[in-house]
Amino acid sequence: MDANAAQEAALRRAVDALRGVVPVEEALRLVMLLGLLRHQAESSRSTDELYSASRSYAWDEVRSGVDGDHLHEVIARGVRDWQMDRGHRVDLPVPDLHALRGARVYDVVGVVAQAPSPVRLFDLVLQAQSREAKGGHYFTPSGVARLMVELLDPREGDSVHDPACGSGGLLIESAAHVAARGGAAGRLRLFGQDVSASALATAEMNIGIRDLDALLVGTESSLLRDGFPDRTFDVVAVNPPFNMSRWDGGYGRHDEHWPLGVPPQGNANFAWVQVCLKKLAPGGKAGILLPTGAATGTRGAERDIRAHLVDQGLLTAVVELPAGIIPHVRNPMCLWIMSGFRGAGPVRQPGEVLLVDARETAVTVDKRQRILPGEAIGRISDTFASWLGRSGARSYADRPGWCRSVPLVELAAQEHDVLPSRHVPAQGIDETDFGGHRQLSDLTAELEHHFDESNRLERELRHMLGIR
């Protein structure tokens, strides 16, 4: 068993030992809080001795063997001090630990103490949270986050916003991208909003434990209330909940809020698209994950909004991704890259949209998990850079089975359908004569659209019947 698998197994055993005493979600939050205290203690030891003692006491007391109510008090005090140092207002609730005693405490503390680093521990907890997730709460896997950020290419000094930030993964990946290119990650201005208090708490810890800073707000949906009404951003990146029905609660569906058209009440996908566009500064770039049905659906309002997006030159590229690379998401999905309403975006092929069919790029690890590997991310990123004409990139060429630069007039003639597999010819088939391929892809896309519609209707029926 390799080191990562051994650490994951140890975490699972420690959390399983708490079942019946602490709910699994709160047990995982306890591990995160303990990791935060360990990080606080290790960071403070590089400062003066008095400050170090005042900020390492919580972790030192936890390791000395406290339990029950005393454990709760020590953790709460340490977390308050950490928040005071950062000046942040996101609430970090401590689970009820009065029944947690003895070996159960020692096992959890041992896992935290023996982890290679608090950051690595946090990544393991996020993976465990995603496996336990219910009701659409999950984190964006690192490969998917890295691909989106690679294509958006934030630079030092940019402002980056995630309007449904979850655990903060896209913000963290943006900072890593800047650092990997020799920039100062600390000079990237990070902003996030989420409707979930639990997600905001996770993001606050996840970002802080990596010595990054972000301004996080909640707990209202970005669809209904803009948490940053006086700001626009250089980069907006989001992995929103797919196909949200009853998303507006009867409010917010006023024409002036939606410059491309009022989204249907039964599906929020194009509400999220327009939130991204409205928050872009001149020359800004946005990335959003959407189910494939959004790229090809023929329902009136969604089709009309997609048409405005294409006809106004706001859509830059669509990448069709492999199924199953995000846990708990059955829908096939695409990554959309867009530019803002005001001012030109990046240099690009004029009057065209880049479509990339990357459905076959996933690999399976640990016999059960599908991921987007680095090779696939690199190939997609290189294709996009070539199409944009970035300095140092190879000249762009359409490649059957992989990518095609499609004129806007052609998309308009096909009901503004932007699903890559409908436009990129299969390998070995001439681009001007691929009727059989188009027929199969048409049927596949139609079936996927019906699956999306079936899932939406099931959710609405359960809501009407009061079934969770």
SEDREN-283799 format. One record per residue (C-alpha): x, y, z; chain. Coordinates in nm, 2 decimals. Each point is the difference from the previous one (the first is absolute). Example, Ala and Ser with C-alpha at 12.3 -4.5 7.8 and 13.67 -1.06 7.14 Angstrom:
# residues 2
east:1.23; north:-0.45; up:0.78; chain:A .
east:0.14; north:0.34; up:-0.07; chain:A .
//
This chain:
# residues 468
east:0.00; north:0.00; up:0.00; chain:A .
east:0.15; north:0.34; up:-0.10; chain:A .
east:0.02; north:0.29; up:0.24; chain:A .
east:-0.30; north:0.18; up:-0.14; chain:A .
east:-0.22; north:-0.31; up:0.03; chain:A .
east:0.13; north:-0.07; up:0.35; chain:A .
east:-0.09; north:0.36; up:0.11; chain:A .
east:-0.34; north:-0.03; up:-0.15; chain:A .
east:-0.06; north:-0.33; up:0.17; chain:A .
east:0.11; north:0.14; up:0.34; chain:A .
east:-0.24; north:0.30; up:-0.04; chain:A .
east:-0.29; north:-0.23; up:-0.09; chain:A .
east:0.06; north:-0.22; up:0.30; chain:A .
east:0.02; north:0.30; up:0.24; chain:A .
east:-0.32; north:0.14; up:-0.14; chain:A .
east:-0.18; north:-0.33; up:0.00; chain:A .
east:0.09; north:-0.04; up:0.37; chain:A .
east:-0.20; north:0.32; up:0.07; chain:A .
east:-0.32; north:-0.13; up:-0.17; chain:A .
east:-0.28; north:0.00; up:0.25; chain:A .
east:0.17; north:0.27; up:0.21; chain:A .
east:0.05; north:0.27; up:-0.26; chain:A .
east:-0.17; north:0.01; up:-0.34; chain:A .
east:0.24; north:-0.07; up:-0.29; chain:A .
east:-0.02; north:0.36; up:-0.13; chain:A .
east:0.09; north:0.14; up:0.34; chain:A .
east:0.28; north:-0.25; up:0.05; chain:A .
east:0.16; north:0.11; up:-0.33; chain:A .
east:-0.05; north:0.36; up:0.11; chain:A .
east:0.18; north:-0.08; up:0.33; chain:A .
east:0.30; north:-0.14; up:-0.20; chain:A .
east:0.01; north:0.32; up:-0.20; chain:A .
east:-0.01; north:0.22; up:0.31; chain:A .
east:0.28; north:-0.21; up:0.16; chain:A .
east:0.20; north:0.04; up:-0.32; chain:A .
east:-0.05; north:0.37; up:0.02; chain:A .
east:0.13; north:0.01; up:0.36; chain:A .
east:0.30; north:-0.20; up:-0.10; chain:A .
east:0.07; north:0.24; up:-0.28; chain:A .
east:-0.04; north:0.30; up:0.23; chain:A .
east:0.25; north:-0.15; up:0.25; chain:A .
east:0.26; north:-0.09; up:-0.27; chain:A .
east:-0.03; north:0.35; up:-0.16; chain:A .
east:0.03; north:0.18; up:0.33; chain:A .
east:0.33; north:-0.17; up:0.09; chain:A .
east:0.18; north:0.20; up:-0.26; chain:A .
east:-0.10; north:0.33; up:0.18; chain:A .
east:0.11; north:0.13; up:0.34; chain:A .
east:-0.02; north:-0.23; up:0.30; chain:A .
east:-0.28; north:0.18; up:0.18; chain:A .
east:-0.23; north:0.00; up:-0.30; chain:A .
east:0.09; north:-0.36; up:-0.08; chain:A .
east:-0.11; north:-0.11; up:0.35; chain:A .
east:-0.33; north:0.19; up:-0.03; chain:A .
east:-0.09; north:-0.15; up:-0.33; chain:A .
east:0.12; north:-0.36; up:0.04; chain:A .
east:-0.16; north:-0.07; up:0.34; chain:A .
east:-0.32; north:-0.14; up:-0.16; chain:A .
east:0.18; north:-0.27; up:-0.20; chain:A .
east:0.23; north:-0.07; up:0.29; chain:A .
east:-0.30; north:-0.05; up:0.24; chain:A .
east:-0.18; north:-0.22; up:-0.25; chain:A .
east:0.30; north:-0.23; up:-0.03; chain:A .
east:0.04; north:-0.02; up:0.37; chain:A .
east:-0.32; north:-0.20; up:0.02; chain:A .
east:-0.30; north:0.22; up:0.07; chain:A .
east:-0.35; north:-0.12; up:-0.09; chain:A .
east:-0.37; north:0.07; up:0.04; chain:A .
east:-0.10; north:0.35; up:0.09; chain:A .
east:0.36; north:0.11; up:0.06; chain:A .
east:0.09; north:-0.11; up:-0.35; chain:A .
east:-0.29; north:0.21; up:-0.14; chain:A .
east:0.11; north:0.30; up:0.20; chain:A .
east:0.37; north:-0.03; up:-0.11; chain:A .
east:-0.09; north:-0.03; up:-0.37; chain:A .
east:-0.25; north:0.29; up:0.01; chain:A .
east:0.26; north:0.22; up:0.17; chain:A .
east:0.27; north:-0.09; up:-0.25; chain:A .
east:-0.23; north:0.06; up:-0.29; chain:A .
east:-0.11; north:0.34; up:0.13; chain:A .
east:0.37; north:0.11; up:0.03; chain:A .
east:0.07; north:-0.12; up:-0.36; chain:A .
east:-0.30; north:0.20; up:-0.13; chain:A .
east:0.11; north:0.30; up:0.20; chain:A .
east:0.35; north:-0.01; up:-0.16; chain:A .
east:-0.16; north:-0.01; up:-0.35; chain:A .
east:-0.27; north:0.25; up:0.07; chain:A .
east:-0.26; north:-0.22; up:-0.16; chain:A .
east:-0.37; north:-0.03; up:0.09; chain:A .
east:-0.10; north:-0.34; up:-0.14; chain:A .
east:-0.14; north:-0.21; up:0.28; chain:A .
east:0.19; north:-0.32; up:0.07; chain:A .
east:-0.23; north:-0.21; up:0.23; chain:A .
east:0.16; north:-0.26; up:0.22; chain:A .
east:-0.20; north:-0.33; up:0.02; chain:A .
east:-0.15; north:-0.12; up:0.33; chain:A .
east:0.28; north:-0.20; up:0.15; chain:A .
east:-0.13; north:-0.06; up:0.35; chain:A .
east:-0.04; north:-0.38; up:-0.06; chain:A .
east:0.34; north:-0.04; up:-0.17; chain:A .
east:0.25; north:-0.15; up:0.24; chain:A .
east:0.29; north:-0.24; up:0.03; chain:A .
east:0.14; north:-0.20; up:-0.29; chain:A .
east:-0.23; north:0.16; up:-0.25; chain:A .
east:0.16; north:0.34; up:0.07; chain:A .
east:0.35; north:-0.14; up:-0.01; chain:A .
east:-0.06; north:-0.17; up:-0.34; chain:A .
east:-0.12; north:0.32; up:-0.17; chain:A .
east:0.27; north:0.21; up:0.15; chain:A .
east:0.26; north:-0.26; up:-0.10; chain:A .
east:-0.12; north:0.01; up:-0.37; chain:A .
east:0.03; north:0.38; up:0.00; chain:A .
east:0.35; north:-0.01; up:0.17; chain:A .
east:0.14; north:-0.27; up:-0.23; chain:A .
east:-0.12; north:0.15; up:-0.33; chain:A .
east:0.29; north:0.13; up:-0.22; chain:A .
east:-0.15; north:0.35; up:0.01; chain:A .
east:-0.33; north:0.17; up:0.10; chain:A .
east:-0.05; north:0.08; up:-0.37; chain:A .
east:0.02; north:-0.37; up:-0.10; chain:A .
east:-0.23; north:-0.09; up:0.29; chain:A .
east:-0.25; north:0.26; up:-0.12; chain:A .
east:0.00; north:-0.15; up:-0.36; chain:A .
east:-0.07; north:-0.34; up:0.14; chain:A .
east:-0.29; north:0.13; up:0.21; chain:A .
east:-0.15; north:0.18; up:-0.31; chain:A .
east:0.01; north:-0.33; up:-0.19; chain:A .
east:-0.17; north:-0.18; up:0.29; chain:A .
east:-0.26; north:0.28; up:0.01; chain:A .
east:-0.07; north:-0.04; up:-0.36; chain:A .
east:-0.06; north:-0.37; up:0.04; chain:A .
east:-0.24; north:0.07; up:0.28; chain:A .
east:-0.17; north:0.29; up:-0.18; chain:A .
east:-0.37; north:0.01; up:-0.04; chain:A .
east:-0.23; north:0.25; up:-0.17; chain:A .
east:0.26; north:0.13; up:-0.25; chain:A .
east:0.27; north:0.12; up:0.25; chain:A .
east:0.34; north:-0.11; up:-0.13; chain:A .
east:0.33; north:0.16; up:-0.09; chain:A .
east:0.15; north:0.05; up:-0.34; chain:A .
east:0.27; north:-0.26; up:-0.06; chain:A .
east:0.35; north:0.14; up:-0.05; chain:A .
east:0.03; north:-0.11; up:-0.36; chain:A .
east:-0.32; north:0.18; up:-0.11; chain:A .
east:0.09; north:0.31; up:0.21; chain:A .
east:0.35; north:0.00; up:-0.16; chain:A .
east:-0.14; north:-0.02; up:-0.35; chain:A .
east:-0.24; north:0.29; up:0.05; chain:A .
east:0.27; north:0.22; up:0.16; chain:A .
east:0.25; north:-0.09; up:-0.28; chain:A .
east:-0.24; north:0.12; up:-0.26; chain:A .
east:-0.09; north:0.32; up:0.19; chain:A .
east:0.37; north:0.07; up:0.08; chain:A .
east:-0.03; north:0.24; up:0.29; chain:A .
east:0.31; north:0.23; up:0.05; chain:A .
east:0.16; north:0.16; up:0.30; chain:A .
east:-0.21; north:0.29; up:0.12; chain:A .
east:-0.32; north:-0.13; up:-0.16; chain:A .
east:-0.33; north:-0.03; up:0.19; chain:A .
east:-0.16; north:-0.34; up:0.00; chain:A .
east:-0.36; north:-0.07; up:0.10; chain:A .
east:-0.19; north:-0.33; up:0.05; chain:A .
east:-0.38; north:0.07; up:0.05; chain:A .
east:-0.06; north:-0.35; up:0.13; chain:A .
east:0.33; north:-0.06; up:0.17; chain:A .
east:-0.07; north:-0.32; up:0.19; chain:A .
east:0.33; north:-0.10; up:0.17; chain:A .
east:0.20; north:0.26; up:-0.18; chain:A .
east:0.18; north:-0.23; up:-0.24; chain:A .
east:-0.02; north:0.22; up:-0.31; chain:A .
east:0.14; north:0.30; up:0.20; chain:A .
east:0.28; north:-0.21; up:0.14; chain:A .
east:0.08; north:-0.14; up:-0.35; chain:A .
east:0.02; north:0.35; up:-0.13; chain:A .
east:0.26; north:0.09; up:0.25; chain:A .
east:0.20; north:-0.32; up:-0.07; chain:A .
east:-0.01; north:0.09; up:-0.37; chain:A .
east:0.15; north:0.35; up:0.06; chain:A .
east:0.27; north:-0.15; up:0.23; chain:A .
east:0.09; north:-0.27; up:-0.25; chain:A .
east:0.08; north:0.27; up:-0.25; chain:A .
east:0.23; north:0.20; up:0.23; chain:A .
east:-0.27; north:0.25; up:0.12; chain:A .
east:-0.08; north:0.10; up:0.35; chain:A .
east:-0.32; north:-0.20; up:0.10; chain:A .
east:-0.06; north:0.24; up:0.29; chain:A .
east:-0.05; north:0.28; up:-0.25; chain:A .
east:-0.30; north:-0.18; up:-0.16; chain:A .
east:-0.32; north:0.15; up:0.14; chain:A .
east:-0.24; north:-0.29; up:0.08; chain:A .
east:-0.38; north:0.03; up:0.06; chain:A .
east:-0.27; north:-0.26; up:0.06; chain:A .
east:-0.37; north:-0.03; up:0.07; chain:A .
east:-0.21; north:-0.30; up:0.10; chain:A .
east:-0.35; north:-0.07; up:0.13; chain:A .
east:0.13; north:-0.26; up:0.24; chain:A .
east:0.14; north:0.10; up:0.34; chain:A .
east:0.18; north:-0.34; up:0.02; chain:A .
east:0.16; north:0.05; up:-0.34; chain:A .
east:0.12; north:0.35; up:0.10; chain:A .
east:0.15; north:-0.14; up:0.32; chain:A .
east:0.18; north:-0.27; up:-0.20; chain:A .
east:0.13; north:0.25; up:-0.26; chain:A .
east:0.12; north:0.24; up:0.28; chain:A .
east:0.21; north:-0.28; up:0.15; chain:A .
east:0.11; north:-0.15; up:-0.33; chain:A .
east:0.13; north:0.34; up:-0.12; chain:A .
east:0.15; north:0.10; up:0.33; chain:A .
east:0.19; north:-0.32; up:0.06; chain:A .
east:0.19; north:0.07; up:-0.33; chain:A .
east:0.09; north:0.35; up:0.13; chain:A .
east:-0.22; north:0.17; up:-0.26; chain:A .
east:-0.26; north:0.27; up:0.06; chain:A .
east:-0.34; north:0.04; up:-0.15; chain:A .
east:-0.31; north:0.21; up:0.07; chain:A .
east:-0.29; north:-0.25; up:0.04; chain:A .
east:-0.37; north:0.10; up:0.03; chain:A .
east:-0.33; north:-0.18; up:0.05; chain:A .
east:-0.24; north:-0.15; up:0.07; chain:A .
east:-0.22; north:0.10; up:-0.29; chain:A .
east:0.01; north:-0.13; up:-0.35; chain:A .
east:0.19; north:0.22; up:-0.26; chain:A .
east:-0.30; north:-0.05; up:-0.22; chain:A .
east:-0.22; north:0.21; up:0.23; chain:A .
east:0.25; north:0.23; up:0.18; chain:A .
east:0.33; north:0.12; up:-0.13; chain:A .
east:0.24; north:-0.01; up:0.30; chain:A .
east:0.24; north:0.24; up:-0.18; chain:A .
east:-0.24; north:0.25; up:-0.17; chain:A .
east:0.27; north:0.27; up:-0.05; chain:A .
east:0.27; north:-0.23; up:-0.14; chain:A .
east:0.07; north:-0.17; up:-0.33; chain:A .
east:0.28; north:-0.25; up:-0.05; chain:A .
east:0.27; north:-0.09; up:-0.25; chain:A .
east:-0.08; north:-0.37; up:0.03; chain:A .
east:-0.32; north:-0.18; up:0.10; chain:A .
east:0.00; north:-0.38; up:0.05; chain:A .
east:-0.28; north:-0.21; up:0.12; chain:A .
east:-0.12; north:-0.36; up:0.03; chain:A .
east:-0.37; north:0.06; up:0.09; chain:A .
east:-0.27; north:-0.25; up:0.09; chain:A .
east:-0.14; north:-0.14; up:-0.33; chain:A .
east:-0.36; north:0.04; up:-0.11; chain:A .
east:-0.12; north:0.17; up:0.31; chain:A .
east:-0.38; north:0.03; up:0.00; chain:A .
east:-0.20; north:0.26; up:0.20; chain:A .
east:0.32; north:0.18; up:0.03; chain:A .
east:-0.14; north:0.35; up:0.04; chain:A .
east:-0.28; north:-0.05; up:0.26; chain:A .
east:-0.22; north:0.23; up:-0.21; chain:A .
east:0.25; north:0.28; up:0.02; chain:A .
east:0.28; north:0.13; up:-0.21; chain:A .
east:-0.15; north:-0.08; up:-0.34; chain:A .
east:-0.01; north:0.36; up:-0.12; chain:A .
east:0.11; north:0.09; up:-0.36; chain:A .
east:0.25; north:0.25; up:0.11; chain:A .
east:0.20; north:-0.26; up:0.20; chain:A .
east:0.04; north:-0.23; up:-0.31; chain:A .
east:0.16; north:0.18; up:-0.30; chain:A .
east:-0.02; north:-0.31; up:-0.22; chain:A .
east:-0.36; north:-0.09; up:0.10; chain:A .
east:-0.19; north:-0.12; up:0.31; chain:A .
east:0.10; north:-0.36; up:0.09; chain:A .
east:-0.28; north:-0.25; up:0.04; chain:A .
east:-0.11; north:-0.06; up:0.36; chain:A .
east:0.04; north:-0.37; up:-0.04; chain:A .
east:0.38; north:0.01; up:-0.08; chain:A .
east:0.27; north:0.24; up:0.13; chain:A .
east:0.28; north:-0.09; up:-0.24; chain:A .
east:-0.03; north:0.31; up:-0.21; chain:A .
east:-0.06; north:0.22; up:0.31; chain:A .
east:0.35; north:-0.11; up:0.11; chain:A .
east:0.14; north:0.08; up:-0.35; chain:A .
east:-0.13; north:0.35; up:0.03; chain:A .
east:0.12; north:0.05; up:0.36; chain:A .
east:0.35; north:-0.08; up:-0.13; chain:A .
east:-0.02; north:0.24; up:-0.29; chain:A .
east:-0.14; north:0.29; up:0.21; chain:A .
east:0.28; north:-0.02; up:0.25; chain:A .
east:0.28; north:0.02; up:-0.26; chain:A .
east:0.22; north:0.31; up:-0.03; chain:A .
east:0.08; north:0.13; up:-0.35; chain:A .
east:0.22; north:-0.26; up:-0.17; chain:A .
east:-0.09; north:-0.26; up:0.26; chain:A .
east:-0.04; north:-0.37; up:-0.04; chain:A .
east:-0.25; north:-0.25; up:0.15; chain:A .
east:-0.01; north:-0.38; up:0.03; chain:A .
east:-0.30; north:-0.21; up:0.09; chain:A .
east:-0.08; north:-0.37; up:0.02; chain:A .
east:-0.34; north:-0.09; up:-0.15; chain:A .
east:-0.18; north:-0.32; up:-0.09; chain:A .
east:0.01; north:-0.09; up:-0.37; chain:A .
east:-0.37; north:0.07; up:-0.02; chain:A .
east:0.07; north:0.37; up:0.03; chain:A .
east:0.21; north:-0.01; up:-0.32; chain:A .
east:-0.26; north:-0.17; up:-0.21; chain:A .
east:-0.35; north:0.05; up:0.16; chain:A .
east:-0.27; north:0.13; up:-0.22; chain:A .
east:-0.24; north:0.14; up:0.26; chain:A .
east:-0.09; north:0.36; up:-0.08; chain:A .
east:0.15; north:0.21; up:0.27; chain:A .
east:0.32; north:-0.19; up:0.03; chain:A .
east:0.05; north:-0.02; up:-0.37; chain:A .
east:-0.06; north:0.37; up:-0.04; chain:A .
east:0.25; north:0.09; up:0.27; chain:A .
east:0.26; north:-0.23; up:-0.15; chain:A .
east:-0.07; north:0.17; up:-0.34; chain:A .
east:0.07; north:0.34; up:0.15; chain:A .
east:0.32; north:-0.13; up:0.16; chain:A .
east:0.13; north:-0.13; up:-0.33; chain:A .
east:-0.12; north:0.28; up:-0.23; chain:A .
east:0.15; north:0.27; up:0.23; chain:A .
east:0.34; north:-0.17; up:-0.01; chain:A .
east:0.00; north:-0.07; up:0.38; chain:A .
east:0.06; north:-0.37; up:-0.03; chain:A .
east:0.37; north:-0.08; up:-0.06; chain:A .
east:0.03; north:-0.38; up:0.03; chain:A .
east:-0.19; north:-0.31; up:0.12; chain:A .
east:0.18; north:-0.32; up:0.11; chain:A .
east:-0.21; north:-0.31; up:0.03; chain:A .
east:0.14; north:-0.20; up:0.30; chain:A .
east:0.00; north:-0.37; up:0.09; chain:A .
east:-0.30; north:-0.13; up:0.21; chain:A .
east:0.06; north:-0.10; up:0.36; chain:A .
east:0.30; north:0.23; up:0.09; chain:A .
east:-0.20; north:0.18; up:0.26; chain:A .
east:-0.14; north:-0.22; up:0.28; chain:A .
east:-0.38; north:-0.01; up:0.03; chain:A .
east:-0.05; north:0.17; up:-0.34; chain:A .
east:-0.16; north:-0.23; up:-0.24; chain:A .
east:-0.05; north:0.25; up:-0.28; chain:A .
east:0.26; north:0.03; up:-0.27; chain:A .
east:0.13; north:0.35; up:0.00; chain:A .
east:0.19; north:0.28; up:-0.18; chain:A .
east:0.23; north:0.28; up:0.09; chain:A .
east:-0.10; north:0.33; up:-0.15; chain:A .
east:0.25; north:0.29; up:-0.03; chain:A .
east:-0.15; north:0.34; up:-0.06; chain:A .
east:0.11; north:0.36; up:-0.03; chain:A .
east:-0.17; north:0.31; up:0.14; chain:A .
east:-0.26; north:0.24; up:-0.13; chain:A .
east:0.23; north:0.30; up:0.02; chain:A .
east:0.33; north:0.01; up:-0.20; chain:A .
east:0.17; north:-0.27; up:-0.20; chain:A .
east:0.11; north:-0.32; up:0.16; chain:A .
east:0.32; north:-0.19; up:-0.10; chain:A .
east:0.13; north:-0.01; up:-0.36; chain:A .
east:-0.20; north:-0.27; up:-0.17; chain:A .
east:-0.11; north:-0.14; up:-0.34; chain:A .
east:-0.25; north:0.27; up:-0.11; chain:A .
east:-0.36; north:-0.10; up:-0.04; chain:A .
east:0.05; north:-0.36; up:0.12; chain:A .
east:-0.03; north:-0.22; up:0.32; chain:A .
east:0.25; north:-0.27; up:0.09; chain:A .
east:-0.17; north:-0.33; up:0.07; chain:A .
east:0.21; north:-0.28; up:0.16; chain:A .
east:-0.13; north:-0.36; up:0.03; chain:A .
east:0.20; north:-0.14; up:0.30; chain:A .
east:-0.25; north:-0.27; up:0.10; chain:A .
east:0.25; north:-0.28; up:-0.02; chain:A .
east:0.28; north:0.16; up:0.20; chain:A .
east:-0.08; north:-0.13; up:0.36; chain:A .
east:0.20; north:-0.28; up:0.17; chain:A .
east:-0.11; north:-0.22; up:0.28; chain:A .
east:0.20; north:-0.02; up:0.33; chain:A .
east:-0.05; north:-0.21; up:0.31; chain:A .
east:-0.24; north:-0.22; up:-0.21; chain:A .
east:-0.29; north:0.24; up:0.06; chain:A .
east:0.10; north:0.37; up:-0.04; chain:A .
east:0.01; north:0.17; up:-0.34; chain:A .
east:0.22; north:0.30; up:-0.03; chain:A .
east:0.12; north:0.24; up:-0.27; chain:A .
east:0.37; north:-0.06; up:-0.02; chain:A .
east:0.27; north:0.25; up:-0.05; chain:A .
east:0.06; north:-0.11; up:-0.36; chain:A .
east:-0.36; north:0.08; up:-0.09; chain:A .
east:0.01; north:0.34; up:0.18; chain:A .
east:0.32; north:0.08; up:-0.19; chain:A .
east:-0.14; north:-0.10; up:-0.34; chain:A .
east:-0.32; north:0.21; up:0.05; chain:A .
east:0.20; north:0.30; up:0.13; chain:A .
east:0.24; north:-0.02; up:-0.29; chain:A .
east:-0.28; north:-0.02; up:-0.25; chain:A .
east:-0.17; north:0.30; up:0.15; chain:A .
east:0.33; north:0.20; up:0.01; chain:A .
east:0.06; north:-0.08; up:-0.37; chain:A .
east:-0.35; north:0.10; up:-0.09; chain:A .
east:0.04; north:0.33; up:0.19; chain:A .
east:0.33; north:0.06; up:-0.18; chain:A .
east:0.19; north:0.04; up:0.33; chain:A .
east:0.37; north:0.08; up:-0.02; chain:A .
east:0.21; north:-0.32; up:-0.03; chain:A .
east:-0.30; north:-0.22; up:-0.08; chain:A .
east:-0.01; north:-0.22; up:-0.32; chain:A .
east:-0.22; north:0.11; up:-0.29; chain:A .
east:-0.36; north:-0.12; up:0.04; chain:A .
east:-0.15; north:-0.27; up:-0.23; chain:A .
east:-0.33; north:-0.18; up:0.03; chain:A .
east:0.05; north:-0.37; up:0.10; chain:A .
east:-0.26; north:-0.26; up:-0.07; chain:A .
east:-0.11; north:-0.18; up:0.31; chain:A .
east:0.14; north:0.28; up:0.22; chain:A .
east:-0.08; north:0.37; up:-0.09; chain:A .
east:-0.15; north:0.23; up:-0.25; chain:A .
east:-0.03; north:0.38; up:-0.03; chain:A .
east:-0.36; north:0.05; up:-0.10; chain:A .
east:-0.13; north:0.32; up:-0.17; chain:A .
east:-0.28; north:0.18; up:0.18; chain:A .
east:-0.22; north:-0.01; up:-0.31; chain:A .
east:0.02; north:-0.38; up:0.00; chain:A .
east:-0.10; north:-0.02; up:0.36; chain:A .
east:-0.29; north:0.24; up:-0.07; chain:A .
east:-0.12; north:-0.22; up:-0.28; chain:A .
east:-0.01; north:-0.30; up:0.24; chain:A .
east:-0.21; north:0.17; up:0.28; chain:A .
east:0.32; north:0.12; up:0.17; chain:A .
east:0.08; north:-0.35; up:0.11; chain:A .
east:0.35; north:0.01; up:0.14; chain:A .
east:0.05; north:-0.36; up:0.12; chain:A .
east:0.35; north:-0.09; up:-0.14; chain:A .
east:-0.08; north:-0.36; up:-0.08; chain:A .
east:-0.27; north:0.13; up:-0.25; chain:A .
east:0.25; north:0.21; up:-0.19; chain:A .
east:0.34; north:-0.17; up:0.03; chain:A .
east:0.03; north:-0.28; up:-0.27; chain:A .
east:0.12; north:-0.34; up:0.12; chain:A .
east:0.35; north:-0.11; up:-0.09; chain:A .
east:0.02; north:-0.14; up:-0.35; chain:A .
east:-0.32; north:0.17; up:-0.12; chain:A .
east:0.01; north:0.30; up:-0.24; chain:A .
east:-0.12; north:0.32; up:0.17; chain:A .
east:-0.23; north:0.08; up:-0.30; chain:A .
east:-0.17; north:-0.35; up:0.01; chain:A .
east:-0.06; north:-0.14; up:0.34; chain:A .
east:-0.37; north:-0.06; up:0.00; chain:A .
east:0.02; north:-0.33; up:0.19; chain:A .
east:0.20; north:0.16; up:0.28; chain:A .
east:-0.24; north:0.29; up:0.02; chain:A .
east:-0.30; north:-0.24; up:0.02; chain:A .
east:0.16; north:-0.19; up:0.29; chain:A .
east:0.11; north:0.31; up:0.19; chain:A .
east:-0.35; north:0.15; up:-0.06; chain:A .
east:-0.16; north:-0.30; up:0.16; chain:A .
east:0.25; north:-0.01; up:0.28; chain:A .
east:-0.05; north:0.37; up:0.08; chain:A .
east:-0.38; north:-0.04; up:-0.02; chain:A .
east:0.01; north:-0.29; up:0.25; chain:A .
east:0.22; north:0.20; up:0.24; chain:A .
east:-0.24; north:0.29; up:-0.02; chain:A .
east:-0.29; north:-0.24; up:0.09; chain:A .
east:0.20; north:-0.13; up:0.29; chain:A .
east:0.05; north:0.36; up:0.12; chain:A .
east:-0.37; north:0.07; up:-0.04; chain:A .
east:-0.10; north:-0.32; up:0.19; chain:A .
east:0.23; north:0.08; up:0.29; chain:A .
east:-0.15; north:0.35; up:0.02; chain:A .
east:-0.35; north:-0.13; up:0.00; chain:A .
east:0.08; north:-0.25; up:0.26; chain:A .
east:0.14; north:0.27; up:0.23; chain:A .
east:-0.31; north:0.22; up:-0.05; chain:A .
east:-0.23; north:-0.30; up:0.07; chain:A .
east:0.18; north:-0.09; up:0.32; chain:A .
east:-0.02; north:0.37; up:0.11; chain:A .
east:-0.37; north:0.01; up:-0.06; chain:A .
east:-0.05; north:-0.33; up:0.19; chain:A .
east:0.22; north:0.11; up:0.29; chain:A .
east:0.24; north:-0.29; up:-0.07; chain:A .
east:0.37; north:0.06; up:0.07; chain:A .
//
